[in-house]
């Protein structure tokens, strides 16, 4: 047990690999630090004198054990002219000596990881070519962790362009954080990024912050009132679409004709979309009116509130409020009547209708 800390007072000690953390065992105990500090302070110290120094309340056996331990670590050595004197060693040198084999091991493991990636990466091209030759150009990825792994792999291999449609409103902070890491790495390589959101994303502060940060790095964002289903396309060569409604999986599509068609669907929506901007830069009143018109069209088509909310990225509560406000404005007593009155008033502009799957999986 260590008594008062007078020995360590005024002494600055740099400890090697000082642990006391949750990641591994500690190299030095408090008692060992106190003994080392006392030797630093008093300098010409022998093992016998250590037992008489103020501030150390340790038994003789404990002192012997601590001195042996500090010598074993290399923090103490005997004086060249008087073997009884204990000489403290620079802890930075000791730390470097202890860390050297660990660093060597880490480097060897990193080299092995690089070699695995290189060796098996050489087979990937042959694997993909073989799959194309045998018509296996569509692959279902059923599990979320596998989808994320494939997205990360596709991002790492992407060199020119990413087209992305993200319906369903605002993505969770966890998804945004993961996407942020991928997107910044893509932009750093000069990859062009174009992303479509719902108009509702303009009202969400995390989405505004995300778009502002990535726009500053060169990414492009636009919003639409009623986007089609979730879609990510890498280099116009590989597309990810949702597996099925209610699933967290995805389907990877490499068939050139299908990928080309999906690119044309995206380009058509992009051409009619509005540049993303926050409330301070754009009048949200016009966006809100367009949103109401979209709700009205879906209402007239017989969609339920849950489906309308999912397609427009709104909560069920917000959707129901929009529907109630619209019916009140039209003086309609039923949803069917609201559609009839809207049609008579010329409020249903079907020309603006865009393709939509209604599928909003969070896996992508």
Buried (B, 14 or more C-beta within 10 A) or exposed (E): EBEEBBBBEEEEBEBBBBEEEEEEEEBBEEBBBBBBBBBBBEEEBBBEBBEEBEBBEBEEEBBBBBBEBBBEBBBBBEEEEEEEBBBBBEBEEBBEEBEEEEEEEEEEEEEEEEEEEEEEEEEEEEEBEEBEEEEEBBEEBBBBEBBBEBBBEBBEEBEEBBBBBBBBBBBEEEBBEBBEEBBEBBBEEEBEBBBBBBBBBBBBEEBBEBBEEBBEEEBBBBBBBBBBBBBBBBBBBBBBBBBEEEBBBBBBBBBEEBBEEBBEBBEEBBEEBBEBBBEEEBEBEEBBEBBBBBBBBBBBEEBEBEBBBBBBBBEEEBBBEBBEEBBEEBEBEEBEEBBEBBEEEEBBEEEBBBEBBBBBBEBB
